[in-house]
Amino acid sequence: MIDILVPVLDRPQRALACVESAVLSAAVPFTFTFLTSPEDAFETEACKAAADHFEGVQVIEVPWLPCPGDYAKKINYGFLATSSEWVFTGADDLEFHPGWDIDCIETGETALASVVGTNDMGNPTVMRGKHSTHSLVRRAYVMDVGATFDRQPGVLLFEGYDHQYVDTELLAAAKQHGLYAHALTAKVEHLHPFWHKGLHDSTYVKALADGAADGKLYRQRERAHMAAVR
């Protein structure tokens, strides 16, 4: 069983299409959870309509307004509100391709990995198996040791970044434990304007606003983590 967690913000036109691709591609039972913001009325309405249209879809409204770290905070909130063995760090600009889920789980079980990367079909580093923007994570790993450099049990993503580098830290921490594997055959297509597959909008502007600061913070945290584990 997989919990697909999908933080959303001001992009209602993507809700139904994202759920539909998850439903049509599924080989493993799943629950699809939208994580919405207060006062984001059109988005919440669209997510609820998608939940009415498909079984196994729920909408959880978080108790804070959009803020720095919103994506990571929503993922962590959704993680604690769900219970499946595996959790997927999703987004609404994804298209799930058939077999992605079983390929991820089989890769994780074969490699004894707790974080499994997917093929986003756009980022060259991802397609070389060196990175993953959206990943499948074993719940027991998060609950036992935490999935960030802080090793805080129950925390899947570090909430201190504005938006970027949460995936980088997730992978780096798992690699340090020897618990990362990449499933190149697990295609979860990222419909991002960087790859000319989507339109640039206000949500992307927010996500990209503090990339330099996020990168600087990541490098500081990585150095401190590596020094601590030596």
FENBELPE-V996582 format. One record per helix or strand. SS is the DSSP state (2 for helix, 1 for strand). FROM is the first residue (numbers start at 0). TO is the last residue. If there is no record, write none. Layout:
ss:SS from:FROM to:TO
ss:SS from:FROM to:TO
//
This chain:
ss:1 from:1 to:6
ss:2 from:11 to:24
ss:1 from:29 to:35
ss:2 from:40 to:52
ss:1 from:56 to:60
ss:2 from:69 to:79
ss:1 from:85 to:90
ss:1 from:93 to:95
ss:2 from:99 to:110
ss:1 from:114 to:118
ss:2 from:123 to:126
ss:1 from:134 to:137
ss:2 from:138 to:144
ss:2 from:165 to:175
ss:1 from:179 to:189
ss:2 from:192 to:194
ss:2 from:201 to:207
ss:2 from:210 to:228
//
